[in-house]
Amino acid sequence: MKIAFVLFDGLTFLDFAGFYDVINRLNFFEPTKGSTWETCAMTDQVTDESGLTLQVDRVKPDLGEYDMVFVPGGLGTRKLRFDEAFVGWLKQAEKVPMKVSVCTGSLLLGAAGFLSGKKATTHPNVYDLLQPYADEVIQTRIVKDGNVITAGGVATSIDLGIYVLGLLAGQEAAENVKRQIDYPYVMQGVIEV
């Protein structure tokens, strides 16, 4: 499993960090040992919406070479979905087996055409912005439609990480990680199409 974390200026840090903190534990479990990941962006560093600067691993790699592409949300998505260079780069992930987003990252998946004919979700405040991109916007926390998984608002990033880890490494692994991170919540609002 080779994972690309797609980062950009104006991302919400917790969208990225919540998912990353869970999913980087894939190597703890036999079925997913050997998983690798890289942070990827159009530039060698990005700044989140609060001013935190992050150095990325790779600048504009071919996203088609990954097994999973993860896109966080943030205020930067509002303009970025109309940025032809960024959307063109993201479209390289068309044949990637698993495309995952949290919060308004789904707007970017949508702009790349990955939500066409699919059900999806996003942050509850912007369901209307997602509607032009998806077949149906479902007001819930996580929607899995085929090989595309979208998730709701910021804190959902942790649920999403646990959910995806469970798909890849098994439910026992997911429960193990919940104990490791002292996560007492029961996942709710998961719709699989």
ZICORDA-V882003 format. One record per residue. N is the residue number from 1. RES is the residue in three letters. SS is DSSP state (@ for helix, = for strand, . for the rest). D_FIRST is the distance of its C-alpha to the first C-alpha in whole Angstrom. Layout:
n,res,ss,d_first
N,RES,SS,D_FIRST
N,RES,SS,D_FIRST
This chain:
n,res,ss,d_first
1,MET,.,0
2,LYS,=,4
3,ILE,=,6
4,ALA,=,10
5,PHE,=,13
6,VAL,=,16
7,LEU,.,19
8,PHE,.,23
9,ASP,.,26
10,GLY,.,27
11,LEU,.,24
12,THR,.,25
13,PHE,@,23
14,LEU,@,23
15,ASP,@,21
16,PHE,@,18
17,ALA,@,19
18,GLY,@,19
19,PHE,@,16
20,TYR,@,14
21,ASP,@,16
22,VAL,@,15
23,ILE,@,11
24,ASN,@,11
25,ARG,@,12
26,LEU,@,9
27,ASN,@,10
28,PHE,@,13
29,PHE,.,12
30,GLU,@,12
31,PRO,@,10
32,THR,@,7
33,LYS,.,9
34,GLY,.,7
35,SER,.,5
36,THR,=,6
37,TRP,=,8
38,GLU,=,11
39,THR,=,14
40,CYS,=,16
41,ALA,=,19
42,MET,.,22
43,THR,.,24
44,ASP,.,23
45,GLN,=,24
46,VAL,=,25
47,THR,=,27
48,ASP,.,26
49,GLU,.,29
50,SER,.,31
51,GLY,.,31
52,LEU,.,28
53,THR,=,27
54,LEU,=,23
55,GLN,=,22
56,VAL,.,19
57,ASP,.,17
58,ARG,=,17
59,VAL,=,20
60,LYS,.,19
61,PRO,.,16
62,ASP,.,16
63,LEU,@,13
64,GLY,@,13
65,GLU,@,11
66,TYR,.,8
67,ASP,.,6
68,MET,=,7
69,VAL,=,11
70,PHE,=,13
71,VAL,=,16
72,PRO,.,19
73,GLY,.,23
74,GLY,.,26
75,LEU,.,29
76,GLY,.,28
77,THR,@,26
78,ARG,@,30
79,LYS,@,31
80,LEU,@,27
81,ARG,.,27
82,PHE,.,30
83,ASP,.,29
84,GLU,@,28
85,ALA,@,27
86,PHE,@,24
87,VAL,@,24
88,GLY,@,24
89,TRP,@,21
90,LEU,@,19
91,LYS,@,20
92,GLN,@,17
93,ALA,@,15
94,GLU,@,17
95,LYS,@,15
96,VAL,.,11
97,PRO,.,10
98,MET,=,10
99,LYS,=,13
100,VAL,=,14
101,SER,=,17
102,VAL,=,19
103,CYS,.,23
104,THR,.,24
105,GLY,@,21
106,SER,@,22
107,LEU,@,25
108,LEU,@,22
109,LEU,@,20
110,GLY,@,24
111,ALA,@,25
112,ALA,.,22
113,GLY,.,23
114,PHE,.,20
115,LEU,.,23
116,SER,.,25
117,GLY,.,26
118,LYS,.,24
119,LYS,=,25
120,ALA,=,24
121,THR,.,25
122,THR,.,25
123,HIS,.,27
124,PRO,@,31
125,ASN,@,33
126,VAL,@,31
127,TYR,@,31
128,ASP,@,34
129,LEU,@,31
130,LEU,@,29
131,GLN,.,31
132,PRO,.,31
133,TYR,.,28
134,ALA,.,27
135,ASP,.,29
136,GLU,=,29
137,VAL,=,29
138,ILE,.,28
139,GLN,.,30
140,THR,.,27
141,ARG,.,25
142,ILE,=,21
143,VAL,=,21
144,LYS,=,19
145,ASP,=,20
146,GLY,.,18
147,ASN,.,14
148,VAL,=,16
149,ILE,=,16
150,THR,=,19
151,ALA,=,21
152,GLY,.,24
153,GLY,.,26
154,VAL,.,25
155,ALA,.,25
156,THR,@,22
157,SER,@,19
158,ILE,@,19
159,ASP,@,20
160,LEU,@,17
161,GLY,@,15
162,ILE,@,16
163,TYR,@,16
164,VAL,@,12
165,LEU,@,11
166,GLY,@,14
167,LEU,@,13
168,LEU,@,9
169,ALA,@,11
170,GLY,.,15
171,GLN,@,18
172,GLU,@,19
173,ALA,@,16
174,ALA,@,17
175,GLU,@,20
176,ASN,@,20
177,VAL,@,18
178,LYS,@,21
179,ARG,@,23
180,GLN,@,22
181,ILE,.,22
182,ASP,.,26
183,TYR,.,25
184,PRO,.,28
185,TYR,.,27
186,VAL,.,27
187,MET,.,24
188,GLN,.,26
189,GLY,.,26
190,VAL,=,23
191,ILE,=,24
192,GLU,=,22
193,VAL,.,23
